[in-house]
Amino acid sequence: MSKPKVLIFAPREEPPETVNALEGIGCEIVFGDRDWQLPRTTHEEAVVEAARDAVALMGTSIRHTPISRRIMQASQRLRIVAKYTVGVDDIDTEAATDLGIMVCHAPTESNCFGVAETTVTFMLSLLKKAAERDADVRAGKWRTAENFAYYVGSVAAVDYETLLRESDVVSFHVVLTRETRYMFGDEQLKLMKPNAIVLNTARGKVLDEKALARAIDEGRIRGAAIDAFEEEPLPMDSPLRKLGDRVLLSPHSASYTEGGELRQGVAWATRSVVTALKGGIPDNVYNREVIPRWKDGGASATGS
């Protein structure tokens, strides 16, 4: 009988420990083509072929060729899809649940805290007008009247509309779902203060970028800082590029830190796959409603 196959569909920084752990439980590891991760391309046919007979899928984000129902249906033996990153918007989780496949992601300390630190950096850079004051000094100006800063203060727990009406800073930290897709657009912008700023370090499709750009251009809100975009890389004709220092742009790298961006996530995904293939339940299953059905199957994916 052939060895159980693990497809690393979007490989990134897999250390020897990952290879050793998977081979140590008798698995064959197959690495996907790195071109599958490129923007504005789709490689579903190739991923379907590679996923045939796989017991597990692992990898980083692959939003332009998401893990679809068709990809998961390529293998009757598939037990788990394990992400190195936070968020599962590139996996059809409803299909996975229907098919009895566990989906795991990796909300690791380095990822979550890295994003939190970037968010605070964005907020303070905009509120304290760091770029504008730097430009003034370089231009020979000193304490110009328009470059006053804003005091941050505090925000209590409130409903969404109250938050939009009263906040000086609105920062998005949600996963992308049907409910959160474009949760911020024209109607929400109408509620906001003209001196408010918007931060997004979550997912691009949480915000309507054109509506946000219009509001900033027309002076209806003061500015924004964005790390995740509707389309990535950010198109050259995006209206966000035309707003100067009123918008701070970042290349979806809020969690990118020195010393291995995804090492913790790779390790977590590896543990999840090993646990699942030994018949256990990982502690970071996203679609937990699949677990009773999966456990009813009874057999380990590494067994005969």
One Martini backbone bead per residue (centre of mass of N, CA, C, O) as a GRO file, in nm:
protein
  304
    1MET     BB    1   0.097   0.035   0.021
    2SER     BB    2   0.078   0.353   0.008
    3LYS     BB    3   0.162   0.635   0.126
    4PRO     BB    4   0.064   0.888   0.289
    5LYS     BB    5  -0.038   1.205   0.164
    6VAL     BB    6   0.125   1.529   0.173
    7LEU     BB    7   0.016   1.851   0.078
    8ILE     BB    8   0.210   2.138   0.002
    9PHE     BB    9   0.054   2.393  -0.161
   10ALA     BB   10   0.213   2.642   0.014
   11PRO     BB   11   0.525   2.690   0.038
   12ARG     BB   12   0.706   2.787   0.360
   13GLU     BB   13   0.966   2.735   0.562
   14GLU     BB   14   1.026   2.432   0.589
   15PRO     BB   15   1.153   2.253   0.823
   16PRO     BB   16   1.299   1.960   0.914
   17GLU     BB   17   1.087   1.896   1.136
   18THR     BB   18   0.848   1.860   0.947
   19VAL     BB   19   0.952   1.634   0.773
   20ASN     BB   20   1.016   1.437   1.006
   21ALA     BB   21   0.731   1.419   1.130
   22LEU     BB   22   0.583   1.308   0.873
   23GLU     BB   23   0.778   1.071   0.806
   24GLY     BB   24   0.756   0.940   1.098
   25ILE     BB   25   0.435   0.854   1.015
   26GLY     BB   26   0.457   0.757   0.694
   27CYS     BB   27   0.483   0.999   0.501
   28GLU     BB   28   0.429   1.169   0.203
   29ILE     BB   29   0.585   1.449   0.048
   30VAL     BB   30   0.425   1.720  -0.132
   31PHE     BB   31   0.514   1.989  -0.341
   32GLY     BB   32   0.416   2.273  -0.449
   33ASP     BB   33   0.392   2.525  -0.663
   34ARG     BB   34   0.487   2.853  -0.625
   35ASP     BB   35   0.300   2.970  -0.854
   36TRP     BB   36   0.025   2.931  -0.699
   37GLN     BB   37   0.080   3.215  -0.526
   38LEU     BB   38   0.030   3.401  -0.742
   39PRO     BB   39  -0.101   3.670  -0.863
   40ARG     BB   40  -0.350   3.665  -1.098
   41THR     BB   41  -0.402   3.349  -1.064
   42THR     BB   42  -0.485   3.001  -1.169
   43HIS     BB   43  -0.452   2.636  -1.031
   44GLU     BB   44  -0.674   2.415  -0.988
   45GLU     BB   45  -0.599   2.173  -1.164
   46ALA     BB   46  -0.320   2.120  -1.032
   47VAL     BB   47  -0.426   2.085  -0.739
   48VAL     BB   48  -0.611   1.851  -0.788
   49GLU     BB   49  -0.393   1.652  -0.879
   50ALA     BB   50  -0.212   1.677  -0.621
   51ALA     BB   51  -0.461   1.591  -0.414
   52ARG     BB   52  -0.465   1.312  -0.483
   53ASP     BB   53  -0.485   1.101  -0.202
   54ALA     BB   54  -0.481   1.293   0.022
   55VAL     BB   55  -0.474   1.343   0.385
   56ALA     BB   56  -0.322   1.629   0.354
   57LEU     BB   57  -0.323   1.990   0.388
   58MET     BB   58  -0.069   2.245   0.340
   59GLY     BB   59  -0.021   2.606   0.418
   60THR     BB   60  -0.043   2.898   0.304
   61SER     BB   61  -0.161   3.140   0.141
   62ILE     BB   62  -0.416   3.097  -0.156
   63ARG     BB   63  -0.625   3.318  -0.297
   64HIS     BB   64  -0.608   3.253  -0.622
   65THR     BB   65  -0.618   2.930  -0.516
   66PRO     BB   66  -0.842   2.804  -0.358
   67ILE     BB   67  -0.978   2.574  -0.134
   68SER     BB   68  -1.193   2.375  -0.280
   69ARG     BB   69  -1.420   2.140  -0.322
   70ARG     BB   70  -1.274   2.007  -0.562
   71ILE     BB   71  -1.006   1.964  -0.421
   72MET     BB   72  -1.117   1.793  -0.179
   73GLN     BB   73  -1.258   1.572  -0.372
   74ALA     BB   74  -0.988   1.433  -0.481
   75SER     BB   75  -1.006   1.302  -0.178
   76GLN     BB   76  -1.122   1.040   0.031
   77ARG     BB   77  -0.873   1.076   0.259
   78LEU     BB   78  -0.931   1.348   0.361
   79ARG     BB   79  -0.887   1.524   0.692
   80ILE     BB   80  -0.692   1.791   0.646
   81VAL     BB   81  -0.658   2.155   0.677
   82ALA     BB   82  -0.344   2.341   0.719
   83LYS     BB   83  -0.254   2.647   0.837
   84TYR     BB   84  -0.001   2.903   0.893
   85THR     BB   85  -0.238   3.104   0.929
   86VAL     BB   86  -0.465   3.342   0.961
   87GLY     BB   87  -0.732   3.235   0.835
   88VAL     BB   88  -1.002   3.092   0.587
   89ASP     BB   89  -1.080   3.247   0.305
   90ASP     BB   90  -0.914   3.011   0.120
   91ILE     BB   91  -1.152   2.824   0.234
   92ASP     BB   92  -1.412   2.591   0.203
   93THR     BB   93  -1.569   2.533   0.494
   94GLU     BB   94  -1.843   2.416   0.412
   95ALA     BB   95  -1.731   2.186   0.241
   96ALA     BB   96  -1.557   2.059   0.460
   97THR     BB   97  -1.792   1.989   0.646
   98ASP     BB   98  -1.950   1.813   0.444
   99LEU     BB   99  -1.676   1.618   0.408
  100GLY     BB  100  -1.523   1.584   0.693
  101ILE     BB  101  -1.312   1.834   0.719
  102MET     BB  102  -1.057   1.968   0.874
  103VAL     BB  103  -0.985   2.309   0.990
  104CYS     BB  104  -0.671   2.481   1.028
  105HIS     BB  105  -0.514   2.734   1.214
  106ALA     BB  106  -0.250   3.009   1.307
  107PRO     BB  107  -0.269   3.198   1.599
  108THR     BB  108   0.007   3.330   1.657
  109GLU     BB  109   0.205   3.533   1.833
  110SER     BB  110   0.369   3.667   1.599
  111ASN     BB  111   0.122   3.743   1.433
  112CYS     BB  112  -0.071   3.891   1.628
  113PHE     BB  113   0.141   4.090   1.756
  114GLY     BB  114   0.245   4.206   1.492
  115VAL     BB  115  -0.027   4.335   1.413
  116ALA     BB  116  -0.068   4.505   1.666
  117GLU     BB  117   0.190   4.679   1.635
  118THR     BB  118   0.120   4.792   1.356
  119THR     BB  119  -0.143   4.932   1.435
  120VAL     BB  120  -0.018   5.130   1.638
  121THR     BB  121   0.172   5.259   1.436
  122PHE     BB  122  -0.039   5.369   1.247
  123MET     BB  123  -0.199   5.539   1.446
  124LEU     BB  124   0.035   5.724   1.550
  125SER     BB  125   0.134   5.829   1.276
  126LEU     BB  126  -0.137   5.977   1.212
  127LEU     BB  127  -0.204   6.134   1.480
  128LYS     BB  128   0.109   6.257   1.495
  129LYS     BB  129   0.222   6.337   1.212
  130ALA     BB  130   0.505   6.223   1.119
  131ALA     BB  131   0.533   6.285   0.811
  132GLU     BB  132   0.461   6.588   0.814
  133ARG     BB  133   0.682   6.681   1.017
  134ASP     BB  134   0.919   6.580   0.856
  135ALA     BB  135   0.861   6.756   0.603
  136ASP     BB  136   0.886   7.029   0.742
  137VAL     BB  137   1.180   7.013   0.835
  138ARG     BB  138   1.298   6.961   0.545
  139ALA     BB  139   1.155   7.252   0.449
  140GLY     BB  140   1.204   7.465   0.700
  141LYS     BB  141   0.989   7.410   0.906
  142TRP     BB  142   0.790   7.516   1.216
  143ARG     BB  143   0.516   7.450   1.368
  144THR     BB  144   0.265   7.416   1.209
  145ALA     BB  145  -0.069   7.462   1.246
  146GLU     BB  146  -0.173   7.194   1.083
  147ASN     BB  147   0.035   6.999   1.276
  148PHE     BB  148  -0.146   6.887   1.470
  149ALA     BB  149  -0.237   6.667   1.713
  150TYR     BB  150  -0.379   6.368   1.858
  151TYR     BB  151  -0.559   6.247   2.112
  152VAL     BB  152  -0.643   5.931   2.195
  153GLY     BB  153  -0.740   5.797   2.452
  154SER     BB  154  -1.068   5.631   2.455
  155VAL     BB  155  -1.279   5.308   2.399
  156ALA     BB  156  -1.574   5.172   2.435
  157ALA     BB  157  -1.813   4.932   2.446
  158VAL     BB  158  -1.998   4.906   2.136
  159ASP     BB  159  -2.175   4.947   1.883
  160TYR     BB  160  -2.112   4.992   1.556
  161GLU     BB  161  -2.248   5.273   1.507
  162THR     BB  162  -2.128   5.412   1.753
  163LEU     BB  163  -1.836   5.371   1.682
  164LEU     BB  164  -1.843   5.536   1.417
  165ARG     BB  165  -1.949   5.810   1.540
  166GLU     BB  166  -1.720   5.834   1.799
  167SER     BB  167  -1.461   5.766   1.658
  168ASP     BB  168  -1.115   5.829   1.574
  169VAL     BB  169  -1.069   5.509   1.560
  170VAL     BB  170  -1.084   5.247   1.306
  171SER     BB  171  -1.028   4.894   1.360
  172PHE     BB  172  -0.959   4.595   1.179
  173HIS     BB  173  -1.016   4.234   1.325
  174VAL     BB  174  -1.131   4.027   1.099
  175VAL     BB  175  -1.270   3.783   0.952
  176LEU     BB  176  -1.359   3.645   0.641
  177THR     BB  177  -1.702   3.672   0.572
  178ARG     BB  178  -2.019   3.718   0.492
  179GLU     BB  179  -2.055   3.937   0.726
  180THR     BB  180  -1.765   4.104   0.665
  181ARG     BB  181  -1.812   4.165   0.383
  182TYR     BB  182  -1.824   4.487   0.336
  183MET     BB  183  -1.876   4.638   0.630
  184PHE     BB  184  -1.721   4.890   0.482
  185GLY     BB  185  -1.877   5.188   0.354
  186ASP     BB  186  -2.073   5.437   0.269
  187GLU     BB  187  -2.269   5.413   0.514
  188GLN     BB  188  -2.044   5.417   0.733
  189LEU     BB  189  -1.900   5.684   0.652
  190LYS     BB  190  -2.146   5.876   0.723
  191LEU     BB  191  -2.097   5.837   1.049
  192MET     BB  192  -1.832   5.987   1.054
  193LYS     BB  193  -1.582   6.168   1.138
  194PRO     BB  194  -1.368   6.398   0.978
  195ASN     BB  195  -1.111   6.311   1.188
  196ALA     BB  196  -1.101   6.023   1.112
  197ILE     BB  197  -0.961   5.689   1.119
  198VAL     BB  198  -0.849   5.404   0.920
  199LEU     BB  199  -0.788   5.053   0.990
  200ASN     BB  200  -0.624   4.767   0.803
  201THR     BB  201  -0.520   4.419   0.921
  202ALA     BB  202  -0.690   4.203   0.774
  203ARG     BB  203  -0.899   4.226   0.506
  204GLY     BB  204  -0.972   4.373   0.212
  205LYS     BB  205  -1.296   4.288   0.189
  206VAL     BB  206  -1.396   4.468   0.432
  207LEU     BB  207  -1.339   4.701   0.231
  208ASP     BB  208  -1.429   4.986   0.042
  209GLU     BB  209  -1.192   5.148  -0.128
  210LYS     BB  210  -1.343   5.358  -0.301
  211ALA     BB  211  -1.508   5.483  -0.073
  212LEU     BB  212  -1.268   5.563   0.101
  213ALA     BB  213  -1.121   5.744  -0.104
  214ARG     BB  214  -1.351   5.948  -0.140
  215ALA     BB  215  -1.371   6.042   0.155
  216ILE     BB  216  -1.083   6.151   0.171
  217ASP     BB  217  -1.087   6.342  -0.078
  218GLU     BB  218  -1.356   6.503   0.051
  219GLY     BB  219  -1.313   6.520   0.380
  220ARG     BB  220  -1.491   6.303   0.556
  221ILE     BB  221  -1.207   6.190   0.620
  222ARG     BB  222  -0.865   6.191   0.705
  223GLY     BB  223  -0.772   5.869   0.702
  224ALA     BB  224  -0.534   5.588   0.635
  225ALA     BB  225  -0.441   5.236   0.710
  226ILE     BB  226  -0.305   4.971   0.492
  227ASP     BB  227  -0.237   4.600   0.459
  228ALA     BB  228  -0.512   4.509   0.316
  229PHE     BB  229  -0.645   4.405  -0.003
  230GLU     BB  230  -0.858   4.333  -0.250
  231GLU     BB  231  -0.593   4.357  -0.430
  232GLU     BB  232  -0.297   4.148  -0.486
  233PRO     BB  233  -0.134   4.366  -0.556
  234LEU     BB  234  -0.163   4.689  -0.572
  235PRO     BB  235  -0.287   4.865  -0.799
  236MET     BB  236  -0.177   5.136  -0.987
  237ASP     BB  237  -0.496   5.251  -1.014
  238SER     BB  238  -0.545   5.309  -0.733
  239PRO     BB  239  -0.694   5.558  -0.540
  240LEU     BB  240  -0.496   5.532  -0.293
  241ARG     BB  241  -0.237   5.651  -0.452
  242LYS     BB  242  -0.369   5.968  -0.462
  243LEU     BB  243  -0.345   6.062  -0.128
  244GLY     BB  244  -0.084   6.045  -0.008
  245ASP     BB  245  -0.039   6.112   0.342
  246ARG     BB  246  -0.342   6.011   0.405
  247VAL     BB  247  -0.202   5.733   0.324
  248LEU     BB  248  -0.102   5.417   0.456
  249LEU     BB  249   0.104   5.172   0.301
  250SER     BB  250   0.099   4.802   0.304
  251PRO     BB  251   0.231   4.466   0.202
  252HIS     BB  252   0.104   4.247   0.377
  253SER     BB  253   0.318   4.283   0.671
  254ALA     BB  254   0.235   4.298   0.980
  255SER     BB  255   0.371   3.995   1.058
  256TYR     BB  256   0.651   4.072   0.953
  257THR     BB  257   0.947   3.919   1.086
  258GLU     BB  258   1.227   3.854   1.222
  259GLY     BB  259   1.308   3.503   1.203
  260GLY     BB  260   1.043   3.397   1.074
  261GLU     BB  261   0.730   3.439   0.983
  262LEU     BB  262   0.614   3.104   0.988
  263ARG     BB  263   0.728   2.900   1.195
  264GLN     BB  264   0.494   2.871   1.398
  265GLY     BB  265   0.279   2.790   1.188
  266VAL     BB  266   0.416   2.535   1.082
  267ALA     BB  267   0.426   2.389   1.353
  268TRP     BB  268   0.120   2.388   1.401
  269ALA     BB  269   0.035   2.240   1.144
  270THR     BB  270   0.199   1.985   1.198
  271ARG     BB  271   0.060   1.903   1.462
  272SER     BB  272  -0.222   1.880   1.342
  273VAL     BB  273  -0.164   1.657   1.137
  274VAL     BB  274  -0.050   1.444   1.326
  275THR     BB  275  -0.297   1.426   1.508
  276ALA     BB  276  -0.508   1.350   1.288
  277LEU     BB  277  -0.346   1.092   1.170
  278LYS     BB  278  -0.376   0.955   1.473
  279GLY     BB  279  -0.697   1.032   1.555
  280GLY     BB  280  -0.712   1.315   1.645
  281ILE     BB  281  -0.769   1.654   1.789
  282PRO     BB  282  -0.709   1.950   1.731
  283ASP     BB  283  -0.695   2.276   1.902
  284ASN     BB  284  -0.743   2.448   1.596
  285VAL     BB  285  -1.033   2.415   1.500
  286TYR     BB  286  -1.256   2.589   1.304
  287ASN     BB  287  -1.471   2.347   1.218
  288ARG     BB  288  -1.617   2.194   1.481
  289GLU     BB  289  -1.876   2.057   1.349
  290VAL     BB  290  -1.702   1.808   1.223
  291ILE     BB  291  -1.610   1.618   1.455
  292PRO     BB  292  -1.833   1.406   1.503
  293ARG     BB  293  -1.826   1.297   1.211
  294TRP     BB  294  -1.526   1.224   1.202
  295LYS     BB  295  -1.525   1.029   1.450
  296ASP     BB  296  -1.725   0.820   1.322
  297GLY     BB  297  -1.515   0.697   1.124
  298GLY     BB  298  -1.256   0.589   1.328
  299ALA     BB  299  -1.016   0.614   1.126
  300SER     BB  300  -0.702   0.636   1.048
  301ALA     BB  301  -0.523   0.780   0.783
  302THR     BB  302  -0.262   0.579   0.846
  303GLY     BB  303  -0.414   0.344   0.797
  304SER     BB  304  -0.579   0.060   0.634
   0.00000   0.00000   0.00000
